[in-house]
Amino acid sequence: MFRQNNRPARDKTLETIATRLAILPFPEIDPVIFTIGPLAIHWYGLAYVAGILLGWLYARRIIQNASLWRNDTPAFNLTQLDDFLLWAAAGIVLGGRIGYILFYDLGSVLQNPIRAIEIWNGGMSFHGGLLGTTLAIIVFARRNDIAVWSLFDVVATVVPIGLFFGRIANFINGELWGRLSSMPWAMVFPTGGPFARHPSQLYEAALEGVLLLLVLGYFVYRRKALKIPGLICGIFVCGYAASRIFVEFFREPDAQIGYLAGGWLTMGMVLSLPMALAGIWAIARARRAAAATA
């Protein structure tokens, strides 16, 4: 009887040991790819370059496929897209850094303003990059007489490529790790203490990057959604917001902010909720506009 009563406890102990043994080791990849004298090339920087360049190449293919567009006529040409590349890069980098300061690190920057340019202290904010790119799209479209919603759609279609590479770079850097976990795929990150955590960067790479890219590609190529300006943009915004809110339940909040309420609400959730509402509005607006011109 004694052995029978202690079997659940023993089984639980064995299960815990087995789970711990199954935890994946963190692949410690040097964040610096190589150095040339004082110049160091980081995976994080390469991720930005790869995301922008591959997104640009994908966008060129979309513009060259006239059948995807209303009246078989692209809303803008390749030269205009090439000119926009620099605007997009500026919007991403400046918006991303300024957004991080405003949303996550304002107190520290006010105490030490030089911290604003110390990109190794903190990093970039997607929501800030989104706002910066949005402003760049609006200004560029108006200056070049381009349909702003169509430019939004093309940019939205290719953004998941950059998100994928960015999250992979976060993983390589061992940053933005997840909450404590006993899952078999949990990892002990070098900067995350001695406990196993969710590799939330990989969750985001899969959802915000791969899945969202495939969903948008389906709507672009199968549903011809570019013929309804603004629809792809709305789908992207909703898809990103939903993915980010979901992953926030597994991601450790920034240490300087922590949970905003209830031990679960994070800044990422708060910033993503308005995005979801804006995406729903954009989809509804696009459909109303399409119905009005039908």
Rosetta silent file (secondary structure, phi, psi, omega in degrees, C-alpha in Angstrom):
SEQUENCE: MFRQNNRPARDKTLETIATRLAILPFPEIDPVIFTIGPLAIHWYGLAYVAGILLGWLYARRIIQNASLWRNDTPAFNLTQLDDFLLWAAAGIVLGGRIGYILFYDLGSVLQNPIRAIEIWNGGMSFHGGLLGTTLAIIVFARRNDIAVWSLFDVVATVVPIGLFFGRIANFINGELWGRLSSMPWAMVFPTGGPFARHPSQLYEAALEGVLLLLVLGYFVYRRKALKIPGLICGIFVCGYAASRIFVEFFREPDAQIGYLAGGWLTMGMVLSLPMALAGIWAIARARRAAAATA
SCORE:     score description
SCORE:     0.000 S_00000001
   1 L     0.000  -37.861  179.928    0.000    0.000    0.000 S_00000001
   2 H   -59.930  -46.530  179.822    2.884    2.350    0.776 S_00000001
   3 H   -64.357  -38.103 -178.298    4.348    1.927   -2.717 S_00000001
   4 H   -65.159  -41.431 -178.657    0.962    2.349   -4.338 S_00000001
   5 H   -67.514  -28.663 -177.390    0.306    5.670   -2.532 S_00000001
   6 H   -94.263   -1.567 -178.877    3.699    7.088   -3.582 S_00000001
   7 H   -62.018  -43.053  179.065    3.517    6.028   -7.225 S_00000001
   8 H   -59.020  -41.554  179.928    1.940    9.323   -8.468 S_00000001
   9 H   -64.986  -41.978  179.885    4.703   11.351   -6.816 S_00000001
  10 H   -64.856  -43.039  179.864    7.390    9.049   -8.230 S_00000001
  11 H   -62.841  -39.094  179.556    5.857    9.174  -11.702 S_00000001
  12 H   -65.048  -39.115  179.155    5.712   12.960  -11.526 S_00000001
  13 H   -64.909  -43.884  178.667    9.378   13.094  -10.529 S_00000001
  14 H   -63.946  -38.026  179.150   10.386   10.813  -13.378 S_00000001
  15 H   -64.538  -41.185  179.663    8.309   12.887  -15.798 S_00000001
  16 H   -63.961  -43.200  179.204   10.026   16.073  -14.615 S_00000001
  17 H   -63.533  -43.555 -179.878   13.474   14.507  -15.018 S_00000001
  18 H   -63.019  -39.946  179.810   12.604   13.222  -18.491 S_00000001
  19 H   -64.867  -43.692  179.816   11.299   16.630  -19.500 S_00000001
  20 H   -62.847  -39.018  179.165   14.427   18.365  -18.262 S_00000001
  21 H   -67.472  -24.722 -177.992   16.638   15.941  -20.131 S_00000001
  22 H   -84.649   -7.724 -178.873   14.641   16.636  -23.289 S_00000001
  23 L   -61.137  132.979 -177.083   15.275   20.390  -23.154 S_00000001
  24 L   -75.514  141.029  175.460   17.093   21.495  -26.294 S_00000001
  25 L   -73.748  144.125  177.470   20.522   23.086  -25.919 S_00000001
  26 L   -74.358  125.839  179.654   20.748   26.675  -27.083 S_00000001
  27 L   -75.283   97.686 -174.779   22.851   26.848  -30.256 S_00000001
  28 L   -73.659   93.291  178.337   25.392   29.437  -29.180 S_00000001
  29 L   -99.415  132.162 -179.999   26.088   31.225  -32.453 S_00000001
  30 L   -62.681  122.494  178.408   28.379   34.232  -32.313 S_00000001
  31 L   -58.562  -22.852  177.921   26.230   37.348  -32.993 S_00000001
  32 E   -94.341  121.200 -178.761   29.208   38.720  -34.934 S_00000001
  33 E   -71.129  -51.996  176.512   29.617   37.005  -38.307 S_00000001
  34 E  -162.331  165.329  178.892   33.105   38.349  -38.947 S_00000001
  35 E  -124.667  145.927  174.217   35.228   41.410  -38.336 S_00000001
  36 E  -125.777   96.914 -174.390   37.339   43.537  -40.638 S_00000001
  37 L    64.109 -127.223  179.436   39.613   45.608  -38.444 S_00000001
  38 L   -82.017   -7.094 -176.908   37.342   47.650  -36.154 S_00000001
  39 E   -87.945  124.426  179.073   34.279   46.868  -38.281 S_00000001
  40 E  -113.876  128.588  178.769   32.085   44.038  -36.989 S_00000001
  41 E   -98.777  117.272 -176.931   29.342   42.512  -39.149 S_00000001
  42 E  -100.020  151.617  174.586   26.440   41.281  -37.005 S_00000001
  43 H   -59.889  -35.149 -177.512   23.691   38.817  -37.858 S_00000001
  44 H   -64.085  -44.827  177.716   21.169   41.427  -36.707 S_00000001
  45 H   -65.314  -40.496  178.768   22.377   43.979  -39.246 S_00000001
  46 H   -63.512  -33.886  178.957   22.508   41.337  -41.962 S_00000001
  47 H   -62.083  -42.072  177.620   18.912   40.402  -41.137 S_00000001
  48 H   -63.159  -45.641 -179.401   17.767   43.950  -41.878 S_00000001
  49 H   -62.425  -46.334 -179.316   19.688   44.032  -45.154 S_00000001
  50 H   -63.469  -42.164 -179.676   18.382   40.597  -46.224 S_00000001
  51 H   -62.782  -44.119 -178.878   14.804   41.482  -45.314 S_00000001
  52 H   -68.194  -45.256 -176.856   14.836   44.746  -47.240 S_00000001
  53 H   -69.069  -44.692  178.991   16.586   43.362  -50.336 S_00000001
  54 H   -67.515  -36.354  175.589   14.535   40.159  -50.596 S_00000001
  55 H   -63.301  -40.102  177.459   11.359   42.135  -49.955 S_00000001
  56 H   -62.652  -43.569  179.185   12.342   44.511  -52.746 S_00000001
  57 H   -64.894  -40.480  177.936   12.930   41.619  -55.172 S_00000001
  58 H   -64.508  -41.584  178.844    9.573   40.052  -54.265 S_00000001
  59 H   -62.650  -37.505  178.291    7.838   43.408  -54.724 S_00000001
  60 H   -62.891  -39.905  178.254    9.372   43.757  -58.196 S_00000001
  61 H   -64.037  -38.591 -179.841    7.910   40.391  -59.199 S_00000001
  62 H   -65.613  -43.267 -179.264    4.490   41.470  -57.981 S_00000001
  63 H   -67.068  -35.445 -178.778    4.603   44.713  -59.961 S_00000001
  64 H   -72.884  -14.606  179.410    5.761   42.907  -63.104 S_00000001
  65 L   -93.714   89.912 -174.502    2.740   40.564  -62.941 S_00000001
  66 H   -62.387  -27.308 -177.112    0.088   42.781  -64.523 S_00000001
  67 H   -65.942  -16.487 -179.429   -2.655   40.159  -64.076 S_00000001
  68 H   -79.748  -13.497 -170.541   -2.596   40.772  -60.307 S_00000001
  69 L  -106.135  157.041  178.092   -3.701   44.381  -60.703 S_00000001
  70 H   -63.603  133.660 -177.229   -6.981   46.076  -61.432 S_00000001
  71 H    59.483   23.557  179.623   -7.426   46.572  -65.193 S_00000001
  72 H    54.495   32.543 -178.461   -4.148   44.635  -65.583 S_00000001
  73 L  -129.960  111.281  178.189   -2.263   47.841  -64.834 S_00000001
  74 L   -56.978  147.497 -176.470    0.162   48.065  -61.872 S_00000001
  75 L   -72.047  -18.863  176.326   -0.417   51.061  -59.629 S_00000001
  76 L  -156.176  170.331 -173.042    3.219   52.156  -60.000 S_00000001
  77 L  -106.108  176.019 -176.048    6.330   51.150  -61.931 S_00000001
  78 H   -65.441  -36.449  179.245    9.655   49.541  -61.074 S_00000001
  79 H   -61.983  -42.506  178.061   11.564   52.819  -61.106 S_00000001
  80 H   -65.123  -37.961  177.220    9.229   54.242  -58.480 S_00000001
  81 H   -64.021  -43.383  179.270    9.606   51.096  -56.393 S_00000001
  82 H   -61.408  -39.533  178.634   13.392   51.348  -56.607 S_00000001
  83 H   -66.451  -31.206 -177.999   13.238   54.984  -55.492 S_00000001
  84 H   -74.851  -18.497 -175.479   11.053   54.022  -52.556 S_00000001
  85 H   -55.509  -45.211 -179.681   13.602   51.492  -51.261 S_00000001
  86 H   -65.998  -38.693  177.758   15.686   54.161  -49.516 S_00000001
  87 H   -61.938  -42.933 -179.472   12.547   55.721  -48.018 S_00000001
  88 H   -63.358  -44.121 -179.893   11.472   52.332  -46.682 S_00000001
  89 H   -61.509  -42.521  179.426   14.878   51.660  -45.126 S_00000001
  90 H   -64.898  -42.046  179.494   14.864   55.059  -43.414 S_00000001
  91 H   -63.193  -40.726 -179.407   11.327   54.542  -42.117 S_00000001
  92 H   -65.900  -50.661 -173.960   12.163   51.113  -40.730 S_00000001
  93 H   -71.165  -51.339 -178.122   15.412   52.072  -39.004 S_00000001
  94 H   -67.343  -45.104  179.280   14.475   55.525  -37.690 S_00000001
  95 H   -64.423  -40.067 -179.547   10.931   54.548  -36.782 S_00000001
  96 H   -63.451  -42.567 -178.618   12.084   51.321  -35.169 S_00000001
  97 H   -72.617  -45.866  179.535   14.666   53.027  -32.976 S_00000001
  98 H   -62.972  -39.850  178.768   12.499   56.017  -32.028 S_00000001
  99 H   -62.408  -40.926  178.609    9.592   53.685  -31.334 S_00000001
 100 H   -61.859  -42.668 -179.682   11.697   51.563  -28.991 S_00000001
 101 H   -62.611  -46.766 -176.373   12.760   54.648  -27.060 S_00000001
 102 H   -69.246  -41.557 -173.384    9.207   55.992  -26.741 S_00000001
 103 H   -86.037  -30.862 -169.400    7.485   52.688  -25.976 S_00000001
 104 H  -125.471  -18.968 -169.241   10.096   50.827  -23.947 S_00000001
 105 L  -141.595   25.134 -173.502   13.023   52.961  -22.790 S_00000001
 106 H   -63.302  -42.488 -178.473   11.946   56.602  -22.466 S_00000001
 107 H   -58.801  -45.269 -179.033   12.887   56.943  -18.792 S_00000001
 108 H   -66.006  -38.185 -179.653   16.456   55.759  -19.333 S_00000001
 109 H   -69.555  -36.618  177.660   16.931   58.000  -22.374 S_00000001
 110 H   -64.481  -34.977  178.190   15.651   61.067  -20.507 S_00000001
 111 H   -75.150  -33.648 -178.545   18.223   60.385  -17.778 S_00000001
 112 L  -140.077   85.799 -174.247   21.002   59.716  -20.293 S_00000001
 113 H   -55.006  -29.120 -179.027   20.181   61.143  -23.781 S_00000001
 114 H   -63.162  -20.499  179.598   23.263   59.563  -25.358 S_00000001
 115 H   -62.551  -21.957 -178.548   21.533   56.207  -24.801 S_00000001
 116 H   -60.050  -31.547 -179.522   19.230   57.073  -27.725 S_00000001
 117 H  -100.503    1.491  177.052   21.991   56.223  -30.191 S_00000001
 118 L   -86.718   81.614 -173.500   23.302   53.235  -28.246 S_00000001
 119 L   -65.685  -15.388  176.632   21.449   50.655  -30.314 S_00000001
 120 L   -77.789  -13.598  174.340   23.062   47.848  -28.316 S_00000001
 121 L   -96.875   91.544 -177.601   21.055   49.056  -25.304 S_00000001
 122 L   105.330 -103.596 -179.878   17.569   47.860  -26.235 S_00000001
 123 L   142.542 -131.678 -173.723   17.167   47.752  -29.966 S_00000001
 124 L  -123.735  153.815  176.863   14.272   48.309  -32.333 S_00000001
 125 L  -113.553  129.310  177.679   10.495   48.283  -32.043 S_00000001
 126 H   -63.279  -42.379 -177.856    8.366   46.743  -34.773 S_00000001
 127 H   -62.637  -36.762  175.150    5.472   49.052  -33.947 S_00000001
 128 H   -67.007  -42.677  176.940    7.795   52.046  -34.258 S_00000001
 129 H   -61.585  -36.739  177.957    9.159   50.730  -37.547 S_00000001
 130 H   -63.484  -44.357  179.103    5.592   50.276  -38.765 S_00000001
 131 H   -65.265  -40.757  178.712    4.743   53.896  -37.968 S_00000001
 132 H   -63.807  -42.786  179.006    7.948   55.113  -39.601 S_00000001
 133 H   -68.352  -37.444  177.793    7.309   53.091  -42.758 S_00000001
 134 H   -59.584  -45.660  178.351    3.668   54.223  -42.833 S_00000001
 135 H   -62.714  -41.818  179.162    4.784   57.858  -42.805 S_00000001
 136 H   -62.401  -40.608  179.435    7.358   57.150  -45.523 S_00000001
 137 H   -63.320  -46.719 -177.463    4.684   55.488  -47.712 S_00000001
 138 H   -62.714  -47.620 -178.517    2.237   58.371  -47.359 S_00000001
 139 H   -65.757  -45.179 -178.473    4.803   61.088  -48.120 S_00000001
 140 H   -64.448  -43.146 -178.912    6.393   59.167  -51.019 S_00000001
 141 H   -62.156  -42.105 -179.724    3.038   58.274  -52.583 S_00000001
 142 H   -69.264  -37.918 -179.535    1.836   61.870  -52.507 S_00000001
 143 H   -70.295  -25.471 -176.475    5.088   63.244  -53.906 S_00000001
 144 L  -112.063   11.179  177.047    5.054   60.747  -56.769 S_00000001
 145 L    54.918   50.442  178.883    1.300   60.688  -57.464 S_00000001
 146 L  -111.214  143.942  176.035    0.941   57.016  -56.520 S_00000001
 147 L   -63.452  113.520 -171.132   -2.206   55.388  -55.120 S_00000001
 148 H   -62.899  -37.092 -178.573   -1.264   55.221  -51.446 S_00000001
 149 H   -68.361  -33.153  178.168   -3.329   52.115  -50.644 S_00000001
 150 H   -69.370  -37.541  176.205   -1.708   50.152  -53.448 S_00000001
 151 H   -67.127  -39.620  174.183    1.753   51.059  -52.151 S_00000001
 152 H   -56.262  -44.045 -176.922    0.617   49.993  -48.680 S_00000001
 153 H   -62.596  -46.054 -178.439   -0.496   46.649  -50.120 S_00000001
 154 H   -64.525  -44.413  179.351    2.795   45.874  -51.846 S_00000001
 155 H   -62.611  -44.199 -179.666    4.843   46.807  -48.786 S_00000001
 156 H   -60.897  -36.021 -178.342    2.560   44.759  -46.513 S_00000001
 157 H   -62.471  -34.809 -173.558    2.941   41.719  -48.767 S_00000001
 158 H   -99.914  -11.793 -178.365    6.713   41.635  -48.373 S_00000001
 159 H   -56.499  -38.945  179.802    7.111   42.766  -44.745 S_00000001
 160 H   -55.719  -24.819  177.248    6.881   39.185  -43.334 S_00000001
 161 H   -63.272  -47.380  178.080   10.201   38.431  -45.024 S_00000001
 162 H   -65.069  -37.607  178.282   11.901   41.059  -42.878 S_00000001
 163 H   -62.320  -41.397 -179.962   10.024   39.911  -39.793 S_00000001
 164 H   -60.633  -51.511 -178.339   11.252   36.359  -40.294 S_00000001
 165 H   -65.945  -36.396  179.180   14.914   37.333  -40.581 S_00000001
 166 H   -63.281  -43.087  179.914   14.619   39.799  -37.726 S_00000001
 167 H   -69.418  -34.851  175.805   13.219   37.197  -35.322 S_00000001
 168 H   -64.142  -38.967  177.508   15.868   34.681  -36.342 S_00000001
 169 H   -65.519  -38.837  175.234   18.494   37.321  -35.567 S_00000001
 170 H   -58.484  -40.480  179.804   16.856   37.895  -32.160 S_00000001
 171 H   -65.587  -45.446  179.435   17.194   34.164  -31.531 S_00000001
 172 H   -60.611  -39.346  179.982   20.855   34.104  -32.554 S_00000001
 173 H   -73.523  -10.814 -178.507   21.525   37.053  -30.254 S_00000001
 174 L    67.590   35.518 -177.817   19.814   35.196  -27.397 S_00000001
 175 L  -121.822  165.617  179.667   17.492   38.160  -26.759 S_00000001
 176 L    56.098   39.813 -178.472   13.723   38.646  -26.412 S_00000001
 177 L   -74.854  172.665 -173.949   13.415   35.132  -25.017 S_00000001
 178 E   -90.670 -174.453  179.461   10.217   33.639  -23.682 S_00000001
 179 L   -76.816  169.263 -179.988    8.730   32.887  -20.301 S_00000001
 180 E   -59.493  142.273 -176.391    9.762   29.919  -18.155 S_00000001
 181 L  -152.708  151.222  174.091    8.775   26.591  -19.670 S_00000001
 182 L  -114.109   14.759  178.561    9.165   22.845  -19.171 S_00000001
 183 L   -65.567  151.784 -177.988    8.306   21.993  -22.778 S_00000001
 184 L   -59.410  -24.963 -178.695   10.716   19.588  -24.546 S_00000001
 185 L   -96.629    7.225  177.720   11.772   22.376  -26.922 S_00000001
 186 L   -65.442  155.624 -176.731   12.468   24.902  -24.142 S_00000001
 187 E  -135.935  151.911  173.446   15.978   26.349  -23.997 S_00000001
 188 L   -96.383  107.658 -177.847   18.294   27.897  -21.437 S_00000001
 189 L   -83.258  144.717 -176.322   19.341   31.216  -22.962 S_00000001
 190 L   -56.356  -33.046 -178.018   22.740   32.663  -22.005 S_00000001
 191 L  -105.260    8.334 -176.202   21.189   35.889  -20.727 S_00000001
 192 L  -105.154   17.314 -179.418   17.959   34.380  -19.404 S_00000001
 193 L    82.586 -174.997 -174.840   19.190   32.861  -16.185 S_00000001
 194 L   -83.251    2.994 -173.570   19.528   29.147  -15.366 S_00000001
 195 L  -101.386  149.331  178.162   15.942   28.272  -16.266 S_00000001
 196 L   -74.009  142.862 -176.476   14.538   26.864  -19.505 S_00000001
 197 E  -135.020  159.846  173.253   12.369   29.252  -21.510 S_00000001
 198 L   -64.062  133.717  171.404   10.117   29.302  -24.544 S_00000001
 199 L   -79.402   69.694 -172.286   12.080   30.139  -27.729 S_00000001
 200 H   -63.880  -22.226  176.479    9.454   32.793  -28.440 S_00000001
 201 H   -62.071  -38.128  179.505   11.604   34.348  -31.164 S_00000001
 202 H   -72.159  -32.919  175.248   11.077   31.191  -33.226 S_00000001
 203 H   -61.442  -44.076 -179.142    7.329   31.281  -32.553 S_00000001
 204 H   -68.269  -39.016  177.892    7.248   34.814  -33.940 S_00000001
 205 H   -60.578  -38.250 -179.246    9.409   33.884  -36.924 S_00000001
 206 H   -71.893  -43.815 -175.659    6.969   31.087  -37.767 S_00000001
 207 H   -82.192  -55.621 -177.170    3.762   33.089  -37.296 S_00000001
 208 H   -72.290  -27.301 -178.232    4.701   36.657  -38.246 S_00000001
 209 H   -95.137  -76.532 -171.867    7.132   35.506  -40.900 S_00000001
 210 H   -65.753  -55.329 -175.762    6.374   32.201  -42.610 S_00000001
 211 H   -62.076  -47.134 -177.969    2.635   31.814  -41.968 S_00000001
 212 H   -65.560  -35.816  176.695    1.744   35.446  -42.642 S_00000001
 213 H   -62.229  -42.274  179.448    3.842   35.463  -45.822 S_00000001
 214 H   -68.039  -40.507  179.163    1.960   32.409  -47.105 S_00000001
 215 H   -63.193  -46.470 -179.894   -1.437   33.834  -46.182 S_00000001
 216 H   -65.856  -38.541  176.932   -0.738   37.119  -47.945 S_00000001
 217 H   -61.696  -37.953  176.999    0.678   35.282  -50.962 S_00000001
 218 H   -61.381  -46.130 -178.614   -2.550   33.280  -51.190 S_00000001
 219 H   -69.138  -33.593  179.994   -4.657   36.432  -51.237 S_00000001
 220 H   -71.064  -47.536 -171.562   -2.362   38.151  -53.745 S_00000001
 221 H   -93.217  -32.220 -177.417   -2.049   35.294  -56.240 S_00000001
 222 L   -94.095  -39.857 -176.990   -5.186   33.219  -55.707 S_00000001
 223 L   -99.499   -2.678  179.209   -7.764   35.812  -54.693 S_00000001
 224 L    52.292   44.906 -173.793   -6.270   38.706  -56.709 S_00000001
 225 H   -69.591  -17.696  177.448   -6.642   40.928  -53.660 S_00000001
 226 H   -66.809  -16.590  176.878   -4.416   43.675  -55.104 S_00000001
 227 H   -72.458  -11.195  177.023   -7.361   44.567  -57.328 S_00000001
 228 L  -117.312   87.339 -174.882   -9.027   45.858  -54.132 S_00000001
 229 L   -53.600  129.987  178.747   -6.601   48.518  -52.832 S_00000001
 230 L   100.068  -17.645 -177.014   -6.137   48.379  -49.081 S_00000001
 231 H   -68.166  -47.748  179.851   -7.361   44.816  -48.586 S_00000001
 232 H   -62.239  -40.446  178.311   -3.911   43.205  -48.352 S_00000001
 233 H   -58.893  -45.656  179.598   -2.759   45.948  -45.996 S_00000001
 234 H   -63.599  -40.986  179.114   -5.703   45.285  -43.704 S_00000001
 235 H   -64.359  -42.053  178.530   -5.129   41.529  -43.727 S_00000001
 236 H   -60.775  -48.576 -176.717   -1.460   42.009  -42.881 S_00000001
 237 H   -61.506  -43.876  177.574   -2.157   44.354  -39.988 S_00000001
 238 H   -64.263  -43.490 -178.652   -4.787   42.012  -38.527 S_00000001
 239 H   -64.193  -42.405  178.256   -2.573   38.976  -39.042 S_00000001
 240 H   -65.020  -45.996 -177.684    0.442   40.551  -37.394 S_00000001
 241 H   -59.317  -44.072 -179.838   -1.585   41.849  -34.458 S_00000001
 242 H   -64.547  -42.757  179.655   -3.161   38.444  -33.844 S_00000001
 243 H   -63.848  -44.514 -177.193    0.204   36.668  -34.092 S_00000001
 244 H   -66.637  -44.205  179.392    1.942   39.131  -31.790 S_00000001
 245 H   -61.509  -40.715  179.088   -0.787   39.063  -29.137 S_00000001
 246 H   -62.888  -47.369 -176.257   -0.728   35.254  -29.162 S_00000001
 247 H   -69.577  -26.229  179.578    3.057   35.029  -28.815 S_00000001
 248 H   -60.313  -22.851  176.949    3.069   37.631  -26.035 S_00000001
 249 L   -71.792  -14.343 -179.904    1.557   34.954  -23.786 S_00000001
 250 L  -113.780  -10.681 -174.804    4.840   33.026  -24.187 S_00000001
 251 E   -97.110  136.690  177.089    7.293   35.925  -24.413 S_00000001
 252 L   -71.778  128.139  179.161    8.972   37.482  -21.380 S_00000001
 253 L   -67.878  158.970  178.659    8.102   41.198  -21.187 S_00000001
 254 L   -57.528  135.509 -172.572   10.891   43.775  -21.230 S_00000001
 255 L   -59.694  -36.158 -176.190   12.525   43.903  -17.802 S_00000001
 256 L   -75.787   -9.469  179.765   12.237   47.694  -17.454 S_00000001
 257 L  -115.378  -47.446 -178.477    8.460   47.530  -18.029 S_00000001
 258 L    70.274 -159.250  178.325    7.286   44.110  -16.908 S_00000001
 259 L   -80.406  138.862 -178.520    3.598   43.235  -16.937 S_00000001
 260 L   -81.820  -29.564 -179.750    1.240   46.187  -17.192 S_00000001
 261 E  -166.487  147.832  170.391   -1.666   44.483  -15.403 S_00000001
 262 L    66.488    6.342 -178.447   -2.875   41.141  -14.107 S_00000001
 263 L    71.206   17.531  179.369    0.451   39.358  -14.490 S_00000001
 264 L  -147.685  -27.233 -176.793   -0.233   38.790  -18.208 S_00000001
 265 E   -76.693  126.398 -178.122   -0.876   42.104  -20.018 S_00000001
 266 L  -119.632  166.433  178.146    2.227   43.349  -21.849 S_00000001
 267 H   -62.703  -36.604  177.981    3.184   46.430  -23.832 S_00000001
 268 H   -59.106  -39.723  177.493    3.275   44.304  -26.988 S_00000001
 269 H   -66.459  -44.660 -178.189   -0.391   43.414  -26.492 S_00000001
 270 H   -61.292  -40.857 -179.543   -1.365   47.019  -25.802 S_00000001
 271 H   -74.564  -26.073 -177.057    0.366   48.235  -28.971 S_00000001
 272 H   -84.201  -27.119 -178.937   -1.052   45.405  -31.096 S_00000001
 273 H   -60.753  -48.008  175.500   -4.707   45.815  -30.146 S_00000001
 274 H   -60.066  -32.001  176.888   -5.111   49.171  -31.972 S_00000001
 275 H   -61.474  -43.647  179.727   -3.390   47.534  -34.944 S_00000001
 276 H   -60.849  -43.253  179.160   -6.057   44.826  -35.043 S_00000001
 277 H   -65.527  -40.792  178.152   -8.807   47.435  -34.978 S_00000001
 278 H   -64.899  -37.753  178.394   -7.077   49.475  -37.688 S_00000001
 279 H   -64.482  -42.817  177.425   -6.714   46.341  -39.818 S_00000001
 280 H   -61.240  -43.157  177.728  -10.408   45.533  -39.510 S_00000001
 281 H   -61.509  -42.806 -178.779  -11.234   49.103  -40.504 S_00000001
 282 H   -63.709  -39.897  178.079   -8.886   48.920  -43.517 S_00000001
 283 H   -64.282  -45.292 -179.801  -10.493   45.691  -44.742 S_00000001
 284 H   -63.839  -41.810  178.866  -13.998   47.146  -44.366 S_00000001
 285 H   -62.354  -42.498 -179.676  -12.967   50.372  -46.130 S_00000001
 286 H   -63.498  -41.354 -179.560  -11.406   48.459  -49.011 S_00000001
 287 H   -69.199  -38.329  177.084  -14.510   46.348  -49.527 S_00000001
 288 H   -64.678  -42.828  179.511  -16.819   49.376  -49.410 S_00000001
 289 H   -64.021  -39.308  178.861  -14.652   51.201  -51.939 S_00000001
 290 H   -66.110  -39.856  179.727  -14.608   48.157  -54.231 S_00000001
 291 H   -67.088  -35.450 -178.309  -18.390   47.806  -54.028 S_00000001
 292 H   -69.042  -28.684 -178.277  -18.867   51.499  -54.807 S_00000001
 293 H   -99.656    1.758 -178.479  -16.801   51.253  -58.014 S_00000001
 294 L   -71.595    0.000    0.000  -18.201   47.908  -59.156 S_00000001
